[in-house]
Amino acid sequence: MRHVFRTGCTAVTVFTALAAVFGTASPARASDPAASDLAAWQRTGQPDRLLVIRPGVVDLVRHGVLESRRISGAGAVPLSWLVRNTGTGWIDRPGDGLSVVQIRAAVLLSPGSGLRIGAVTKKVLFTAGDSTASATWIRGSRATLDIRDTTLAVAGATRVRPYISMGAGGRLDITDSTVSGFGLTGRASSRFSGVTWGRGSTGSAVGARFEGNRTGLRLEGSTGVRLDKVTVEHSLQDGVVLNGDTGTSVAGLASRSSARHGVVVGGTANRTLSGITTEDSAGVGVRATPQNGLVLDGIQSRSDQGGGIRLLSCAKCTVTGVAVRGTQVAVAVTGPGSRAVVKAPRLSGSRTGISLDEDIESATVTGGTVSGCQRGIAVAGPKVTVTGTRIESCLTGLSVNGKARHAAFHDVRIDDCRTGMTTSATTTDVSLTGVRVTNTSGKGLVSASPGLRVTDGHVSGASTAIDLAAPALLEKVTITGAHRGIHLTPGVRATGTALDVLAERKGIEADRGAVIDITDSRVRAPLALGGAGRILRHGRTVVTLPPFPWLGAAAILALLTAIALQTVHQVRHRHTPRPQVPRHVRNTA
C-alpha cells in the first residue's frame, strides 16, 4: 500500500486501503475522514499539504495522509484560528503577532464550511511553489470565503503562483482588500488565473484592488456578483473577464495597464454594463466576444493600445455615451452577424474614430462627436447609417470603402478636416442628405462610388468642393468659398439640380469625355464653366461672375482716403517749426 492513514483507528485504515484497491466501499465509507480526505486530495491535484475545512472540523493532510484533525466549532473558521491550531509548516507567523501570516498549504473549503480572512490578519502571504503540488491556493464549492480589510500577496519565487477559486453554490466576498500576484501561468486552466467566481457561485468585490495577477478577476458562469469600486492593475493577461455570468452589477470598475485586454465580455445575452474605465491596456479596452443584446453604457477608454471598444460578431448590441481617446480604433464593429448601434460617442485623438468592417451585417451611428483622428468614421460594411454626428479636425472625416453598400449619411457635419469625405470605387448606393463640409484644407468630397447621391448638401472652404470620378446625382447642393466648385474626371457623367456654386476661380470643370447636366442652377465664378468636357445647361440655369464685393471695396476706399488725407496734412505742415519749451520750464514727467 502506498499510503497509511494515521486516523487513530487501524481497522478503519486497513478497510479504507482495501476498498481503494478493490473498488469496494461500505455504507460507512462516506463518513470515513480518511477516505474523504483521500478523494479531496486526489481531486485537487495531490498537493503536498492540504487543509480540508469542513463544518466543525479541519483536517491536515500531508502527501495524501490524514495527519491530524482539529475541532473548529460551528460557523466560518477565522484564519487567526487556523494559525493558532495548525502548527508550524501549515500557516506560519513571520513575526510575533497575527497581523502578518504565511500560508504554506492548499486550502479546500468543503460544502457547508466557511473561512474568514481579515480583521486580525492584515497581511496574508501565500507561498509560491516550485510545482503545482507545492503551490498554495483556496478553493471551494457550496462554501463561503469572506476576505476583508487585508492584503493577499505572494511570498517566495513565483514559478507556481497561488489562486482563489469559488465553485458552484459558493460565495466569495472581497471587501476593502488587495490581492496581488495571483494566478497560475502557462497552460494552466483559466479557472485558476487569479481570483475566480466559478459557475453557480456568487458574492462581491467592493473597494477591492487586484494587482499583478494573471487575470485580475474572472467571473465564469457566476450569478449575481456585485463589483463596486474595483481597481485592476498590471494584469499579466486580461484585466477582467466576464464570461457567461448572469446578474452581475458593476459600479466603478477600473482596469489599467493589462498585458492583454482591459475587460473581456462574452457568453451572456441581453445585459447592460456601465461604470467601466480602462486605461493603458496592451490590447483593447473593452472586447465583446460573440453574443446578443449587449449594451455598453458610458464606458471610458484612455490610451488602450489595441483599441477602445471592439464588438466581435455582436448582434443587436448598443454602445452609448462612450468616451474614448488616444488609441488605434476608438470603436470597432467587426465579425459576421454584427448588428450594432453607436449612440452619442465622444471619440478623440485616435487613428480611427469608428470602424465598421466589411463582414458586418449592419450598423447605425447617431449623434456624438469624433475629433482629432486620422479617419473620423471608416465604413467598409453594408447597411450603415450615420445620423447627426459631428466630425472635426481629422485628416479624413468620412471614408467609405471596401464592400460598403446602401450607406446613408444624414445631417452629418464635417469641420476643419484635410479631406471631408471619400468614397471608393468598390462601394455602391451611397447617399448623403444634409451633409455639411466646412473649412477643409484639401477637397470636400471625393467620390469614385458609382451612383453617389447628394441632397441638401453644403461644402465650403475647400480647394475643390466636389471631385467626381464616378457617376453621381447632385440635388440642392450649395458650394461656397471653394477654389474650384465641381470637378469631373475624364469619362464621368453626372447630373445636378438646383445647384448653387460660388467659387473663387472655377465653378464647374469637366475633363475630356466628361458630361454634367445642370438644371435650375446657379454657377458664379471668374471662370464659371471650363474644361474639355461638356457642361449642359437646362431650365433656369444662370452662369455669371461672382458678385462684386462692394463692402470690401468701400473699406479699401476709406482706408486709401485716410492715408491720402494724412499725407496732405504732413506736407502742408512740413515747414512749421516745432514748439519750443521755455528754459525755465523743467520736465519732470
DADA-V973871 format. One record per pair of residues at least 4 apart in sequence whose ideal C-beta (glycine too) atoms are under 7 Angstrom apart, sorted by the first residue. I is the first residue (numbers start at 1). J is the second residue. Records with the same first field share a line. If there is no record, write none. Layout:
I = J + J
//
This chain:
1 = 17
3 = 64 + 65
4 = 13
5 = 13 + 16 + 34 + 65 + 66
6 = 65 + 66 + 67
7 = 12 + 13 + 33 + 34 + 66
9 = 13
10 = 14
11 = 15
12 = 16 + 32 + 34
13 = 17 + 34
14 = 18
15 = 19
16 = 20 + 32 + 34 + 35
17 = 21
18 = 22
19 = 24 + 25 + 29
25 = 29
28 = 32
29 = 35
32 = 36
33 = 37 + 59 + 66 + 69
34 = 38 + 66
35 = 39
36 = 40
37 = 41 + 52 + 59 + 61 + 66
38 = 42 + 64
39 = 43
40 = 44 + 50 + 52 + 108
41 = 46 + 50 + 61 + 64
42 = 46
44 = 50 + 106 + 108 + 139
45 = 132 + 133
46 = 64 + 133
47 = 106 + 133
48 = 63 + 133 + 134
49 = 62 + 90 + 104 + 105 + 106
50 = 61 + 105 + 106 + 108
51 = 58 + 60 + 86 + 90 + 105 + 107 + 108
52 = 59 + 61 + 108 + 110
53 = 58 + 77 + 107 + 108 + 109 + 110 + 113 + 115
54 = 110 + 113
55 = 112 + 113
56 = 71 + 72 + 73 + 74
57 = 69 + 70 + 71 + 72
58 = 70 + 72 + 77 + 82
59 = 66 + 69
60 = 67 + 68 + 86 + 90
61 = 65 + 66 + 67
62 = 67
70 = 85
72 = 77 + 81
75 = 114
76 = 114 + 115 + 116 + 144 + 146
77 = 81 + 82 + 114 + 115
78 = 116
79 = 83 + 101 + 115 + 116 + 117 + 121 + 124
80 = 84 + 98 + 120 + 121
81 = 85
82 = 86 + 91
83 = 91 + 93 + 98 + 101
86 = 90 + 91
88 = 92
89 = 104
90 = 104 + 105
91 = 101 + 102 + 103 + 104
92 = 101 + 102 + 104
93 = 98 + 101
94 = 100 + 102
95 = 100
98 = 120 + 121
99 = 121 + 122 + 123
100 = 123
101 = 121 + 124
102 = 125 + 127 + 155
103 = 124 + 125 + 126 + 127 + 136
104 = 127 + 136
105 = 136
106 = 135 + 136 + 137
107 = 115 + 138
108 = 139 + 140
109 = 113 + 115 + 139 + 140 + 143 + 145
110 = 143
111 = 141 + 142 + 143
112 = 142 + 143
113 = 143
114 = 143 + 144
115 = 145
116 = 146
117 = 121 + 124 + 147 + 150
118 = 147 + 148 + 149 + 150 + 177
119 = 149
121 = 150
122 = 150 + 151
123 = 150 + 151 + 153
124 = 150 + 152
125 = 153 + 155
126 = 136 + 152 + 154 + 155 + 162
127 = 136 + 155 + 156
128 = 154 + 155 + 156 + 157 + 158 + 159 + 160 + 161 + 162
129 = 134 + 135 + 136 + 160
130 = 134 + 159 + 160
131 = 160
132 = 160
134 = 160
135 = 160 + 162
136 = 162
137 = 162 + 163 + 164
138 = 145 + 164
139 = 165
140 = 145 + 166 + 167 + 170
141 = 167 + 168 + 169 + 170
142 = 168 + 169 + 170
143 = 170
144 = 170 + 171
145 = 166 + 172
146 = 173
147 = 152 + 173 + 174 + 177
148 = 175 + 176 + 177
149 = 176 + 177
150 = 177
151 = 177 + 178
152 = 177 + 178 + 179 + 180
153 = 180 + 181
154 = 158 + 161 + 162 + 181
158 = 181
160 = 184
161 = 181 + 182 + 183 + 184 + 185
162 = 182
163 = 182 + 183 + 184 + 192 + 194
164 = 182 + 195
165 = 191 + 192 + 196 + 198
166 = 170 + 172 + 197 + 198 + 201 + 203
167 = 198 + 201
168 = 198 + 199 + 200 + 201
169 = 200
170 = 201
171 = 201 + 202 + 203
172 = 197 + 201 + 203
173 = 203 + 204
174 = 179 + 205 + 208
175 = 206 + 207 + 208
176 = 207
177 = 208
178 = 209 + 211
179 = 195 + 210 + 213
180 = 211 + 212
181 = 212 + 213
182 = 194 + 195 + 213
183 = 192 + 193 + 194 + 213 + 214 + 215
184 = 188 + 192 + 193 + 214
185 = 214 + 236
188 = 192
190 = 218
191 = 196 + 198 + 220
192 = 196
193 = 214 + 215 + 218 + 237
194 = 210 + 213 + 214 + 215 + 216 + 217 + 218
195 = 210 + 213 + 217
196 = 218 + 220
197 = 201 + 203 + 219 + 220 + 222 + 225
198 = 220 + 221 + 222
199 = 220 + 221
200 = 221 + 223
201 = 222
202 = 222 + 223 + 224 + 225
203 = 225
204 = 225 + 226
205 = 217 + 227 + 230
206 = 226 + 228 + 229
207 = 229
208 = 230
209 = 231
210 = 216 + 217 + 232
211 = 233 + 234
212 = 234
213 = 235
214 = 235 + 236 + 237
215 = 235 + 237 + 238 + 241
216 = 232 + 235 + 239 + 240 + 255
217 = 232 + 240
218 = 241
219 = 225 + 241 + 242 + 243 + 245 + 248
220 = 243 + 244
221 = 244 + 245
222 = 245
223 = 246 + 247
224 = 247
225 = 245 + 248
226 = 249
227 = 248 + 249 + 250 + 253
228 = 251 + 252
229 = 252
230 = 252 + 253
231 = 254
232 = 239 + 240 + 254 + 255
233 = 256 + 257
234 = 257
235 = 239 + 258 + 259
236 = 259
237 = 259 + 260
238 = 258 + 260 + 261 + 264
239 = 255 + 258 + 262 + 263 + 281
240 = 253 + 255 + 263
241 = 264
242 = 248 + 265
243 = 266 + 267
244 = 267 + 268
245 = 268
246 = 268
250 = 273 + 274 + 275 + 276
251 = 275
252 = 275
253 = 275 + 276
254 = 277
255 = 262 + 263 + 278 + 281
256 = 279 + 280
257 = 280
258 = 262 + 281 + 282
259 = 282
260 = 282 + 283
261 = 281 + 283 + 284 + 287
262 = 278 + 281 + 285 + 286 + 304
263 = 276 + 278 + 286
264 = 287 + 289
265 = 273 + 286 + 288 + 294
266 = 288 + 289 + 290 + 291
267 = 291
268 = 291
269 = 291 + 292 + 293
270 = 292 + 293
271 = 294
272 = 295 + 297
273 = 296
274 = 297 + 298
276 = 286 + 299
277 = 300
278 = 285 + 286 + 301 + 304
279 = 302 + 303 + 304
280 = 303 + 304
281 = 285 + 304 + 305 + 306
282 = 305 + 306
283 = 287 + 306
284 = 304 + 306 + 307 + 310
285 = 301 + 304 + 307 + 308 + 309
286 = 296 + 299 + 301 + 309
287 = 310
288 = 294 + 310 + 311 + 312 + 314 + 317
289 = 312
290 = 312 + 313 + 314 + 335
291 = 314
292 = 315 + 316
293 = 316 + 317
294 = 314 + 317
295 = 318 + 320
296 = 309 + 319 + 322
297 = 320 + 321
298 = 321 + 322
299 = 309 + 322
300 = 323
301 = 308 + 309 + 324 + 327
302 = 325 + 326
303 = 326 + 327
304 = 308 + 327
305 = 327 + 328
306 = 328
307 = 327 + 328 + 329 + 332
308 = 324 + 327 + 330 + 331
309 = 319 + 322 + 324 + 331
310 = 332
311 = 317 + 332 + 333 + 338 + 340
312 = 334 + 335
313 = 335 + 336 + 337 + 338
314 = 338 + 340
315 = 337 + 338 + 339
316 = 339
317 = 340
318 = 341 + 343
319 = 331 + 340 + 342 + 345
320 = 343 + 344
321 = 343 + 344
322 = 331 + 345
323 = 346
324 = 330 + 331 + 347 + 350
325 = 348 + 349 + 350
326 = 349 + 350
327 = 350
328 = 350 + 351
329 = 350 + 351 + 352 + 355
330 = 347 + 350 + 352 + 353 + 354
331 = 342 + 345 + 347 + 354
332 = 355
333 = 338 + 340 + 356 + 357 + 360 + 363
334 = 338 + 357 + 359 + 360
335 = 359
336 = 359
337 = 361
338 = 360 + 361
339 = 361 + 362
340 = 363
341 = 364
342 = 354 + 365
343 = 366 + 367
344 = 367 + 368
345 = 368
346 = 368 + 369
347 = 353 + 354 + 370
348 = 371 + 372
349 = 372
350 = 373
351 = 373 + 374
352 = 373 + 374 + 375 + 378
353 = 370 + 373 + 375 + 376 + 377
354 = 365 + 370 + 377
355 = 378
356 = 360 + 363 + 378 + 379 + 380 + 381 + 384
357 = 380 + 381
358 = 380 + 381 + 402 + 403
359 = 381
360 = 381
362 = 382 + 383 + 384
363 = 381 + 384
364 = 385
365 = 377 + 386 + 389
366 = 387 + 388
367 = 388 + 389
368 = 389
369 = 390 + 392
370 = 376 + 377 + 389 + 391 + 394
371 = 392 + 393
372 = 393 + 394
373 = 394
374 = 394 + 395
375 = 394 + 395 + 396 + 399
376 = 391 + 394 + 396 + 397 + 398
377 = 386 + 391 + 398
378 = 399
379 = 384 + 399 + 400 + 404 + 407
380 = 401 + 402 + 403 + 404
381 = 403 + 404
382 = 403 + 404 + 405 + 406
383 = 406
384 = 404 + 407
385 = 408
386 = 409 + 412
387 = 410 + 411
388 = 411
389 = 412
390 = 413
391 = 397 + 398 + 414 + 417
392 = 415 + 416
393 = 416 + 417
394 = 417
395 = 417 + 418 + 419
396 = 417 + 418 + 419 + 422
397 = 414 + 417 + 420 + 421
398 = 409 + 414 + 421
399 = 422
400 = 404 + 407 + 422 + 423 + 424 + 427 + 430 + 449
401 = 424 + 426 + 427
402 = 426
403 = 426
404 = 427
405 = 427 + 428 + 429
406 = 429
407 = 427 + 430
408 = 431
409 = 432 + 435
410 = 433 + 434
411 = 434
412 = 435
413 = 436
414 = 420 + 421 + 436 + 437
415 = 438 + 439
416 = 439
417 = 440
418 = 440 + 441 + 442
419 = 440 + 442 + 443 + 446
420 = 437 + 440 + 443 + 444 + 445
421 = 437 + 445
422 = 446
423 = 427 + 430 + 447 + 448 + 449 + 452
424 = 448 + 449
425 = 448 + 449 + 470
427 = 449
428 = 449 + 450 + 451
429 = 451
430 = 449 + 452
431 = 453
432 = 454 + 455 + 457
433 = 455 + 456
434 = 456
435 = 457
436 = 458
437 = 444 + 445 + 459
438 = 460 + 461
439 = 461
440 = 444 + 461 + 462
442 = 462 + 463
443 = 462 + 463 + 464 + 467
444 = 459 + 462 + 465 + 466
445 = 459 + 466 + 467
446 = 467
447 = 452 + 468 + 469 + 470 + 472
448 = 469 + 470
449 = 470
450 = 470 + 471
451 = 471
452 = 470 + 472
453 = 473
454 = 472 + 474 + 475 + 477
455 = 475 + 476
456 = 476
457 = 477
458 = 478
459 = 465 + 466 + 479 + 482
460 = 480 + 481 + 482
461 = 481 + 482
462 = 482
463 = 483 + 484
464 = 482 + 483 + 484 + 487
465 = 479 + 482 + 485 + 486
466 = 486
467 = 487
468 = 472 + 487 + 488 + 489 + 492 + 494
469 = 489 + 492
470 = 492
471 = 492 + 493 + 494
472 = 494
473 = 495
474 = 494 + 495 + 496 + 499
475 = 497 + 498
476 = 498
477 = 499
478 = 500
479 = 485 + 500 + 501 + 502 + 503
480 = 502
482 = 503 + 504
483 = 503 + 504 + 505
484 = 503 + 505 + 506 + 509
485 = 501 + 503 + 506 + 507 + 508 + 525
486 = 501 + 508
487 = 509
488 = 492 + 494 + 510 + 511 + 514 + 516 + 533
489 = 511 + 514
490 = 511 + 512 + 513 + 514
491 = 513 + 514
492 = 514
493 = 515
494 = 516
495 = 517
496 = 516 + 517 + 518 + 521
497 = 519 + 520
498 = 520 + 521
499 = 518 + 521
500 = 522
501 = 507 + 508 + 523 + 524
502 = 524 + 546
503 = 507 + 525
505 = 525 + 526 + 527
506 = 525 + 527 + 530
507 = 523 + 524 + 525 + 527 + 528 + 529
508 = 516 + 523 + 529 + 535
509 = 530 + 531
510 = 514 + 515 + 516 + 531 + 533 + 534 + 535
511 = 531 + 532 + 533
512 = 532 + 533
513 = 533
514 = 533
515 = 533 + 534 + 536
516 = 535
517 = 536 + 538
518 = 535 + 537 + 538 + 541
519 = 538 + 539 + 541
520 = 539 + 540 + 541
521 = 541
522 = 542
523 = 528 + 529 + 543
524 = 528 + 544 + 545 + 546 + 547
525 = 546
526 = 545 + 546
528 = 543 + 544
529 = 535 + 543
537 = 541
549 = 553
550 = 554
551 = 555
552 = 556
553 = 557
554 = 558
555 = 559
556 = 560
557 = 561
558 = 562
559 = 563
560 = 564
561 = 565
562 = 566
563 = 567
564 = 568
565 = 569
566 = 570
567 = 571
568 = 572
569 = 573
570 = 574
581 = 585
//
